């Protein structure tokens, strides 16, 4: 029989994660991404130093789920708002949490210039190839041929263009210190995603410039799939279009790698 | 500190720094660019934040972020740039953080031109961004006033956690005048109790303009309105010249008001009982004071560098008790003292009777004669 004194705590809710019940749909990977960020904030002892910037989109209520100071940006403007905060409070840890419509469509100018300036902020970028909150419209990352409510015949690249690979785009900028793409479709990839999130916060701590982790994520509701099928769909359909990998790693960071 | 010869934009910028500005975020646009250039030079010297943003959209959102930390933050721009900032200003209003903006107004609509104009009156005074809010709007008419009111702007913004817009035109922004700068203020050591600074040893805070439950938004709208009513009760400012025995009262703000003051002096020399009322706060607008002046005034003459935007507010104040005449120049054309003197003489000779919406039509006829060089 195991007594209370023998019990060893091996798993608990991170302190940086609030007690709120999230509004996310069953099977959505936002919850996983939130938890990874919260675990990293705890492990690095950053909760009381951190200021998060929530986007407009499904994660608009992110500020309810993190147990740290937060602000809520206008659609796409999180990197600009984070710039304003970081420039006047350079000793604090500032991070944005943005979806693909927010970051890669309406906020394209803000994210590109934040990276180009080498703003010392951390960006968590959720790429699920669709607009979730408004009910499943075509995103800048929607795959060719993919059906959404605003591309009901499938994304026609002749008229609606091609998906944008943000990690590759931002990695070309000299201000970027750490830009990688990971996926949340299985435990192995989730563990890799967590390591990347940690490095993205370390990039900021060491003052190595702009850091972004792009996370391939599922949207079972708007993809009209079961949670299980949605995760498999990431592996089968998204990963080939958005290859996982390290697109920019500042040399000083490479030495920190586990 | 002694008077120096100072250029408008640079003087405002330096006054903002001395008022405790800790973050400036802007984008170049004529005729406000010297503001940005002065900040680019001075803010790094003082170890304070300066960013030339990728757009006015980004600039105002940087201001928004910096303001959420409780530090004094601002931007300066000109009409088309201010239009781009309206989204961010609405969010700032909804989040109730203090922000100061300067609009060096130019001719419009559209790209317009870079000449002095007052065509942004409605945009600035009535809010401009979406949703239900009212910013404080200050209208200096000289370099010294611009210096004084930018300091006031920061104090009011903080006191009421609101947006304060300082509106000038290219004349005030570009002209050089003797003026005196205030001493450098010390920066506050503590952040205000609402600011987002990292939740060290306290409960987390969050700042947002989102109130997803309409009942909560209504509570917010009521709070904003009550604050505005307090501002209306306490912060109305104006200047009066030669009003003691004035039967004709000219009303103009900013550059138009300043040009009108020359015309009023000339008219006085001709024995016309005329005075000048110059609103300093365009919002809150001095409705009550103007209504009180209807007891002595036989006619008001509103002079603006737009099609009569403040004129409508003056009519609201006057409530039809006496006639309100109008004279405006448009598109970046500044009225000359002689033009306004001519208007004062005309009003003195034959006071207006017609107040049924034909005031603009009769003004247009006179304006078109002036434009053709016939008057």
Interface residues (C-beta under 8 A of the other chain):
Chain A: X47 X48 X49 X50 X51 X53 X54 X60 X63 X66 X67 X68 X69 X70 X71 X72 X73 X74 X77 X80 X81 X82 X83 X84 X85 X87 X88 X89 X92 X93 X109 X110 X112 X113 X117
Chain B: X22 X23 X25 X49 X51 X53 X54 X55 X57 X58 X59 X61 X62 X63 X64 X65 X66 X67 X68 X69 X71 X73 X87 X88 X91 X95 X196 X197 X198 X199 X200 X201 X204 X205 X206 X207 X208 X209 X210
